[in-house]
Amino acid sequence: MACSEQDIRNLANQLWESEGRPEGQSEKHWKLATRLLEADEAGAHPHQKRSVDPSEKTGETEPEQPDQT
């Protein structure tokens, strides 16, 4: 099912309001709303957070600090 113009309009309006109703940003909000809705339909959720299993962590971690007590 394709995104309806009304769905895009509603989400673009929500985005606009969430940013404090800035002037001259309608095209930005329209494009972002379109991308978000299309990604949602495709099953991709770039804005969805997933929990991370500690065993899956990669990258640097902070070195342990000596006990300061």
FIRO-10737 format. One record per residue (C-alpha): x, y, z. Coordinates in steps of 0.05 Angstrom, whole numbers, padded with zeros to 5 digits, always signed. Example, Ala and Ser with C-alpha at 12.3 -4.5 7.8 and 13.67 -1.06 7.14 Angstrom:
2
+00246-00090+00156
+00273-00021+00143
END
This chain:
69
+00000+00000+00000
+00029+00067-00020
+00034+00126+00027
-00026+00171+00018
-00017+00246+00009
-00058+00256+00072
-00011+00210+00113
+00049+00250+00088
+00014+00316+00103
-00003+00293+00174
+00067+00270+00190
+00099+00331+00158
+00054+00374+00201
+00075+00336+00264
+00148+00344+00246
+00138+00419+00233
+00103+00428+00300
+00156+00387+00337
+00209+00435+00311
+00172+00496+00336
+00135+00513+00272
+00194+00544+00233
+00176+00583+00170
+00203+00561+00103
+00214+00488+00122
+00154+00456+00088
+00193+00421+00033
+00242+00393+00084
+00186+00366+00127
+00148+00338+00067
+00210+00300+00042
+00227+00274+00111
+00155+00251+00123
+00155+00216+00055
+00220+00180+00070
+00197+00158+00139
+00131+00131+00115
+00162+00095+00056
+00215+00064+00101
+00159+00043+00149
+00121+00010+00092
+00184-00026+00068
+00193-00055+00138
+00256-00015+00151
+00255+00024+00215
+00316+00070+00217
+00286+00108+00276
+00270+00045+00316
+00317+00029+00373
+00335-00042+00389
+00365-00068+00453
+00437-00089+00448
+00462-00153+00478
+00525-00136+00517
+00560-00194+00481
+00547-00158+00415
+00581-00093+00436
+00638-00071+00393
+00685-00012+00394
+00725+00021+00447
+00703+00023+00519
+00726+00068+00574
+00783+00040+00615
+00764+00020+00685
+00780+00072+00737
+00813+00054+00803
+00768+00054+00863
+00769+00124+00894
+00745+00103+00963
END
